Amino acid sequence: MQLKTAVLPAFTLFALCCQQAQAGGIMLYEIGTDNVGLANAGAAARAQGPSTIASNPAGMSYLPGTQITGGLQVLYGDLSFDRDSNTNGTGSGSGNAFDPIPGGSFFISHQFDDHWSVGFGNYGDFGLAANYDNNWSGRYFAQNVSLAGLSFVPSVAYRFDDQWSVGVGVKAMYGMLQAQTAIDRSPFGFTDRSDGQFKYKDNDWGFGANVGVIYAPQPGTRIGLAYTSKVDLDFEDRLDVKGDGRLLERVNNTNTQLDMTVPQTATLSLFQQLDPRWALLASVNWQDWSEFGDIAVQVDTTAVGSQSTTVDAHFKDTWQLALGAQYQATPQLLWNFGVAYDSSAVSDGNRTFTVPMDESWRVAAGATYALNKVTDINVSWAMVWLGDMPVDQTKSTSGTRTSGQFDNAWIQAVTGNMTWRF
């Protein structure tokens, strides 16, 4: 029984690490700002409001006076798994694993003089949640998990002249992780074959930086380059394991540490004013998901001693290409349009129920209306299309196999925000 005693913690921890990876599988461009309606096009070069703190803090140099933006949004979608005949486990369908996720943001900027500007941003740009039915056929791989990162970013910008501006922000991220997975106890010799279950929950702070530069070679043209550093989050909790039996009692309260890295990113953007009505925007974005896929795990329990390992989720870096346009229909009404393509952080062979990601297309639109000279209101919408995502997984301990695909998966964002200028 000693071998099985050691196997169960490692088995459940590996499942937990993979769940954590799924939850952070999206670095959100949608944070309750007008950038949603542009599909991220021109994000590092637009400098059209204080939300530039999130995309390129150098953009504060282009904002006169004091400006405040507050935004709300909701993410909703369809992530439903359709099992096929190769599945040999028991259980129902997954249901829609994507519950609606509310969000919001707040930004403020202030220009001291022709050179110096300061600001502050608060937004959630990292995370996702999956909530499967508890008795679905893939419950031994995942039941529910959520990971969220809430960022607090005080920032400063300096404008050298009409062409060059730089900015930097200190990023403090509050990370929140919780996960729940069923445990198949039959391979461990229990006479009671009902499922066990483990839960894990913890919070942590991590720190990084946002830096950026904007170059304006001529009026109406801006080129922006922005970099967001990685943020390390170290979660530590004791496993809450439920289920009758001496083995589970020994595993319960196992002290577990998970060390993960929020990816570093780099964005190159262009804003080009074509005429008084039309502007063209473009962005290329890189995200370092390969480092996020390596998760350090440390287990400390009297049942198995102290063990450390690194779980490789086989993630790879991603790229995004975004194109957009702005049309000034009237002096009060500005239309935004955008389309973007994102590569996948996982290959088809490495996709799991806890990492249901694929390449995606974004289509977006939005409108900003000037209520008066100092107040704007914006409404934006974006559709993220993931399509069909096949998954085929087998449990090494029990041989349970669940296969099929997520059919026509998609996510939508609806955003509303207001900007005040003083």
C-alpha positions as CSV (number, residue, x, y, z in Angstrom):
1,M,0.0,0.0,0.0
2,Q,3.0,2.3,0.4
3,L,3.4,2.7,-3.4
4,K,-0.2,3.6,-3.8
5,T,0.0,6.0,-1.0
6,A,2.8,7.9,-2.8
7,V,1.1,7.7,-6.2
8,L,-2.2,9.4,-5.2
9,P,-0.7,12.7,-4.1
10,A,1.4,12.9,-7.3
11,F,-1.6,11.9,-9.4
12,T,-3.9,14.5,-8.0
13,L,-1.3,17.2,-8.0
14,F,-0.5,16.7,-11.7
15,A,-4.3,17.1,-12.4
16,L,-4.3,20.3,-10.3
17,C,-1.3,21.7,-12.2
18,C,-3.0,21.1,-15.5
19,Q,-6.2,22.8,-14.3
20,Q,-4.2,25.8,-13.2
21,A,-2.8,26.0,-16.7
22,Q,-6.2,26.0,-18.3
23,A,-7.5,28.7,-16.1
24,G,-4.7,31.0,-17.2
25,G,-4.8,30.0,-20.8
26,I,-6.0,33.4,-21.9
27,M,-4.2,36.7,-21.4
28,L,-7.3,39.0,-21.7
29,Y,-7.3,41.9,-24.1
30,E,-10.8,42.6,-23.0
31,I,-10.6,44.6,-19.8
32,G,-13.6,46.9,-20.0
33,T,-12.2,49.6,-22.4
34,D,-12.8,50.8,-25.9
35,N,-9.9,48.6,-27.0
36,V,-12.4,45.7,-27.1
37,G,-14.0,47.2,-30.2
38,L,-10.7,47.2,-32.0
39,A,-9.7,43.6,-31.3
40,N,-6.5,45.0,-29.8
41,A,-5.4,46.7,-33.0
42,G,-3.2,49.7,-32.4
43,A,-3.3,49.2,-28.6
44,A,0.3,50.3,-28.0
45,A,0.1,53.4,-30.2
46,R,-3.5,54.8,-29.9
47,A,-3.0,56.9,-26.7
48,Q,-6.6,58.0,-26.8
49,G,-7.5,57.7,-23.1
50,P,-6.1,56.7,-19.7
51,S,-6.6,53.0,-20.4
52,T,-3.3,53.3,-22.4
53,I,-1.8,52.6,-18.9
54,A,-2.5,48.9,-19.5
55,S,-1.3,48.8,-23.2
56,N,1.5,51.3,-23.2
57,P,2.1,53.8,-20.3
58,A,4.0,56.1,-22.7
59,G,0.6,57.1,-24.2
60,M,-0.2,59.2,-21.1
61,S,2.0,61.9,-22.6
62,Y,-0.7,62.5,-25.2
63,L,-3.5,63.1,-22.6
64,P,-4.0,66.7,-21.5
65,G,-5.2,67.6,-18.0
66,T,-6.8,64.9,-15.8
67,Q,-8.7,62.0,-17.4
68,I,-10.6,59.2,-15.8
69,T,-12.1,56.0,-17.4
70,G,-14.3,53.5,-15.7
71,G,-15.6,50.4,-17.4
72,L,-17.7,47.3,-16.9
73,Q,-17.9,44.1,-19.0
74,V,-19.2,40.6,-19.1
75,L,-17.6,37.6,-20.8
76,Y,-19.9,34.7,-21.8
77,G,-19.6,31.8,-24.2
78,D,-20.1,28.2,-25.1
79,L,-17.6,25.5,-24.1
80,S,-19.5,22.2,-24.3
81,F,-17.9,18.8,-24.8
82,D,-19.5,16.1,-27.0
83,R,-18.1,12.6,-26.1
84,D,-17.6,9.9,-28.7
85,S,-17.8,6.1,-28.8
86,N,-14.1,5.7,-27.7
87,T,-15.1,6.9,-24.2
88,N,-15.0,4.0,-21.7
89,G,-15.8,6.0,-18.5
90,T,-19.1,6.7,-16.9
91,G,-20.9,10.0,-16.6
92,S,-23.0,12.6,-18.3
93,G,-22.1,15.3,-20.8
94,S,-20.1,18.3,-19.7
95,G,-22.8,20.9,-20.0
96,N,-21.6,24.4,-20.9
97,A,-18.4,24.8,-18.8
98,F,-18.2,28.6,-19.5
99,D,-20.1,30.5,-16.8
100,P,-20.6,34.3,-17.4
101,I,-17.7,36.3,-16.0
102,P,-18.2,39.9,-14.9
103,G,-15.3,42.3,-14.9
104,G,-14.3,46.0,-14.8
105,S,-11.5,48.5,-14.9
106,F,-10.5,51.9,-13.6
107,F,-7.9,54.3,-15.0
108,I,-6.8,57.9,-14.1
109,S,-4.1,60.0,-15.7
110,H,-2.8,63.5,-14.9
111,Q,-0.4,65.7,-17.0
112,F,1.8,67.9,-14.8
113,D,3.5,69.8,-17.7
114,D,4.7,69.4,-21.2
115,H,7.0,66.5,-20.2
116,W,5.7,64.6,-17.1
117,S,2.4,62.6,-16.7
118,V,1.4,60.2,-14.0
119,G,-1.5,57.7,-13.7
120,F,-2.9,54.6,-12.1
121,G,-4.7,51.6,-13.5
122,N,-6.7,48.8,-11.9
123,Y,-7.9,45.9,-14.2
124,G,-8.1,42.2,-14.5
125,D,-6.2,41.1,-17.6
126,F,-5.4,37.5,-16.7
127,G,-7.5,34.4,-16.1
128,L,-10.4,32.3,-17.1
129,A,-12.8,29.8,-15.5
130,A,-14.2,26.4,-16.4
131,N,-17.1,24.8,-14.5
132,Y,-18.0,21.3,-15.7
133,D,-20.9,19.3,-14.4
134,N,-19.6,17.4,-11.3
135,N,-20.7,14.0,-12.7
136,W,-19.6,14.4,-16.3
137,S,-17.5,11.7,-18.0
138,G,-14.3,13.7,-17.7
139,R,-14.7,14.6,-14.0
140,Y,-11.4,12.8,-13.1
141,F,-9.6,15.3,-15.4
142,A,-11.5,18.4,-14.3
143,Q,-14.6,19.5,-12.5
144,N,-14.2,23.2,-12.0
145,V,-11.3,25.6,-11.8
146,S,-10.8,29.4,-11.8
147,L,-7.7,31.5,-11.9
148,A,-7.8,35.3,-11.9
149,G,-5.2,38.0,-11.8
150,L,-6.2,41.5,-10.7
151,S,-3.5,44.2,-11.5
152,F,-2.8,47.5,-9.8
153,V,-0.4,49.6,-11.9
154,P,0.9,53.1,-10.8
155,S,2.6,54.6,-13.9
156,V,4.7,57.6,-15.0
157,A,5.4,58.9,-18.5
158,Y,7.9,61.4,-19.9
159,R,7.7,63.2,-23.3
160,F,11.1,64.3,-24.7
161,D,9.7,66.2,-27.6
162,D,7.0,66.0,-30.3
163,Q,8.3,62.7,-31.5
164,W,9.5,60.6,-28.5
165,S,7.7,59.5,-25.3
166,V,8.5,56.8,-22.8
167,G,6.5,55.3,-19.9
168,V,6.8,52.7,-17.1
169,G,4.4,51.2,-14.6
170,V,4.9,49.0,-11.6
171,K,2.5,46.1,-11.8
172,A,1.3,44.4,-8.6
173,M,-0.9,41.4,-9.4
174,Y,-3.2,39.7,-6.9
175,G,-3.6,36.1,-8.1
176,M,-6.5,33.9,-7.0
177,L,-6.6,30.1,-7.7
178,Q,-9.2,27.5,-6.8
179,A,-9.7,24.0,-8.3
180,Q,-11.8,20.9,-7.7
181,T,-11.4,17.5,-9.3
182,A,-12.9,14.1,-8.7
183,I,-10.7,11.2,-7.7
184,D,-11.3,7.7,-9.1
185,R,-10.6,5.5,-6.0
186,S,-11.0,2.1,-7.7
187,P,-7.3,1.6,-8.7
188,F,-6.3,2.0,-5.1
189,G,-8.1,-1.0,-3.8
190,F,-11.1,0.6,-2.0
191,T,-14.2,-1.5,-1.7
192,D,-16.4,1.6,-1.8
193,R,-16.1,2.7,-5.4
194,S,-17.7,6.1,-5.0
195,D,-15.6,9.1,-6.1
196,G,-13.3,10.9,-3.8
197,Q,-12.6,14.6,-4.4
198,F,-9.9,17.1,-3.7
199,K,-10.0,20.9,-3.5
200,Y,-7.3,23.5,-3.6
201,K,-7.5,27.2,-3.0
202,D,-5.0,30.0,-2.4
203,N,-4.2,33.7,-3.1
204,D,-0.8,35.3,-3.7
205,W,0.8,38.6,-4.8
206,G,3.2,38.9,-7.7
207,F,5.1,41.9,-9.1
208,G,6.3,43.0,-12.5
209,A,6.4,46.0,-14.8
210,N,4.9,47.6,-17.9
211,V,7.2,49.7,-20.1
212,G,6.7,51.3,-23.4
213,V,7.8,53.9,-26.0
214,I,5.9,55.8,-28.6
215,Y,7.6,57.4,-31.7
216,A,5.6,59.9,-33.8
217,P,7.6,60.6,-37.0
218,Q,5.0,63.0,-38.3
219,P,1.6,64.4,-37.1
220,G,-1.1,61.7,-37.3
221,T,1.4,58.8,-37.2
222,R,2.4,56.9,-34.0
223,I,4.4,53.8,-33.6
224,G,4.3,52.1,-30.2
225,L,6.3,49.3,-28.6
226,A,5.3,48.0,-25.2
227,Y,6.6,45.2,-23.0
228,T,4.9,43.6,-20.0
229,S,7.3,41.5,-17.8
230,K,6.4,38.1,-16.3
231,V,4.8,37.9,-12.9
232,D,5.6,35.0,-10.6
233,L,2.7,33.6,-8.4
234,D,3.4,31.1,-5.7
235,F,0.3,29.3,-4.4
236,E,0.6,27.2,-1.2
237,D,-2.3,25.4,0.5
238,R,-3.2,22.1,2.1
239,L,-5.2,19.7,-0.1
240,D,-8.7,19.2,1.1
241,V,-9.4,15.6,0.1
242,K,-12.9,14.1,0.7
243,G,-13.8,10.4,0.6
244,D,-13.8,7.4,3.1
245,G,-10.7,5.3,3.5
246,R,-7.4,5.3,5.2
247,L,-5.5,6.3,2.1
248,L,-7.4,9.5,1.5
249,E,-7.1,10.3,5.2
250,R,-3.4,10.2,4.9
251,V,-3.4,12.3,1.8
252,N,-5.7,15.0,3.2
253,N,-4.0,18.2,4.4
254,T,-0.9,17.5,2.2
255,N,1.0,20.8,2.1
256,T,1.3,21.7,-1.6
257,Q,3.1,24.6,-3.4
258,L,2.5,25.5,-7.0
259,D,4.8,28.0,-8.6
260,M,3.6,29.5,-11.9
261,T,4.6,32.4,-14.2
262,V,2.2,34.8,-15.8
263,P,3.6,35.3,-19.3
264,Q,5.7,38.2,-20.4
265,T,4.4,40.0,-23.5
266,A,5.6,42.3,-26.2
267,T,3.4,44.4,-28.6
268,L,4.3,46.5,-31.6
269,S,1.5,48.8,-32.8
270,L,0.8,51.4,-35.5
271,F,-1.8,54.3,-35.5
272,Q,-2.1,56.1,-38.8
273,Q,-4.6,59.0,-39.3
274,L,-5.5,58.8,-43.0
275,D,-7.8,61.8,-43.2
276,P,-10.1,63.7,-40.8
277,R,-12.5,60.8,-40.8
278,W,-10.5,57.6,-41.1
279,A,-7.7,56.1,-39.1
280,L,-5.9,52.7,-39.7
281,L,-4.6,50.6,-36.7
282,A,-2.5,47.5,-36.5
283,S,-0.7,45.4,-33.9
284,V,1.6,42.4,-33.6
285,N,1.6,40.8,-30.1
286,W,3.8,38.0,-28.6
287,Q,3.1,36.1,-25.4
288,D,5.6,33.7,-23.6
289,W,3.2,30.8,-22.8
290,S,6.1,28.2,-23.0
291,E,7.4,29.5,-19.7
292,F,3.9,29.4,-18.2
293,G,3.6,25.7,-19.1
294,D,6.5,24.7,-16.8
295,I,4.9,24.6,-13.3
296,A,7.0,23.8,-10.2
297,V,5.3,21.5,-7.7
298,Q,6.4,20.8,-4.2
299,V,4.7,18.3,-1.9
300,D,5.4,18.0,1.8
301,T,3.5,15.3,3.6
302,T,4.4,12.6,6.2
303,A,2.9,10.0,3.9
304,V,5.4,10.5,1.1
305,G,8.0,12.8,2.5
306,S,9.0,16.0,0.7
307,Q,8.9,15.8,-3.1
308,S,9.6,18.5,-5.8
309,T,9.0,18.2,-9.5
310,T,8.3,20.3,-12.6
311,V,5.2,19.6,-14.7
312,D,5.6,20.4,-18.4
313,A,2.2,21.2,-19.9
314,H,3.8,21.5,-23.4
315,F,2.7,25.1,-24.0
316,K,4.2,27.1,-26.8
317,D,4.5,30.8,-27.4
318,T,1.6,32.6,-29.1
319,W,1.3,35.4,-31.7
320,Q,-1.5,37.8,-32.5
321,L,-2.0,39.9,-35.6
322,A,-4.7,42.6,-35.3
323,L,-6.0,45.1,-37.9
324,G,-8.6,47.8,-37.2
325,A,-10.0,51.1,-38.3
326,Q,-11.7,54.1,-36.8
327,Y,-14.3,56.2,-38.6
328,Q,-15.4,59.6,-37.3
329,A,-19.0,59.6,-38.5
330,T,-19.9,62.9,-36.9
331,P,-18.2,65.3,-34.5
332,Q,-19.8,63.3,-31.6
333,L,-19.7,59.7,-33.0
334,L,-16.6,57.5,-33.5
335,W,-16.9,54.0,-34.8
336,N,-14.3,51.3,-34.0
337,F,-13.8,48.0,-36.0
338,G,-11.2,45.2,-35.6
339,V,-10.3,41.7,-36.6
340,A,-7.5,39.6,-35.1
341,Y,-5.9,36.1,-35.3
342,D,-4.3,34.4,-32.3
343,S,-2.2,31.3,-32.6
344,S,-2.7,28.4,-30.2
345,A,-0.7,27.8,-27.0
346,V,-1.2,24.0,-27.3
347,S,-1.0,21.6,-30.2
348,D,-3.8,19.2,-31.0
349,G,-1.9,16.3,-29.5
350,N,-1.4,18.1,-26.2
351,R,-4.9,19.6,-25.7
352,T,-6.6,18.4,-22.6
353,F,-9.9,19.0,-20.8
354,T,-8.1,21.3,-18.5
355,V,-6.5,23.2,-21.4
356,P,-9.3,23.5,-24.0
357,M,-7.6,26.1,-26.1
358,D,-6.9,26.5,-29.8
359,E,-6.1,29.2,-32.4
360,S,-8.8,31.8,-32.5
361,W,-10.3,34.6,-34.5
362,R,-11.6,37.9,-33.1
363,V,-14.2,40.1,-34.7
364,A,-15.0,43.3,-32.9
365,A,-16.9,46.6,-33.2
366,G,-17.6,49.6,-30.9
367,A,-18.9,53.1,-30.8
368,T,-17.8,56.1,-28.7
369,Y,-20.2,59.0,-28.4
370,A,-19.3,62.4,-27.0
371,L,-22.0,63.5,-24.6
372,N,-20.3,66.9,-24.3
373,K,-16.8,68.3,-24.5
374,V,-15.6,66.5,-21.4
375,T,-17.6,63.3,-21.3
376,D,-17.5,60.3,-23.6
377,I,-19.4,57.0,-23.4
378,N,-18.3,53.8,-25.2
379,V,-20.0,50.5,-26.0
380,S,-18.0,47.7,-27.5
381,W,-18.5,44.0,-28.5
382,A,-16.1,41.2,-29.5
383,M,-16.5,37.6,-30.6
384,V,-13.7,35.1,-30.1
385,W,-14.2,32.1,-32.3
386,L,-12.4,28.9,-31.2
387,G,-14.3,26.3,-33.3
388,D,-14.0,22.6,-32.8
389,M,-11.4,21.3,-30.4
390,P,-10.8,17.5,-30.2
391,V,-9.6,16.0,-27.0
392,D,-8.5,12.4,-26.2
393,Q,-7.3,11.7,-22.7
394,T,-6.6,8.5,-20.7
395,K,-5.9,8.1,-17.0
396,S,-2.7,6.2,-16.4
397,T,-3.9,4.9,-13.0
398,S,-7.3,3.5,-14.1
399,G,-7.2,3.3,-17.9
400,T,-10.3,5.5,-18.0
401,R,-10.5,7.1,-21.5
402,T,-12.6,10.1,-22.4
403,S,-12.5,11.4,-26.0
404,G,-14.6,13.6,-28.3
405,Q,-14.5,17.3,-29.0
406,F,-15.7,20.7,-27.9
407,D,-18.1,21.8,-30.7
408,N,-18.2,25.3,-32.0
409,A,-16.6,26.9,-29.0
410,W,-16.8,30.7,-28.7
411,I,-16.5,33.6,-26.2
412,Q,-18.1,37.0,-26.5
413,A,-17.4,40.2,-24.6
414,V,-19.8,43.1,-24.1
415,T,-18.2,46.3,-22.6
416,G,-19.4,49.7,-21.5
417,N,-17.2,52.5,-20.2
418,M,-17.2,56.3,-19.7
419,T,-14.3,58.8,-19.8
420,W,-14.3,62.1,-18.0
421,R,-11.8,65.0,-18.7
422,F,-11.0,67.8,-16.3
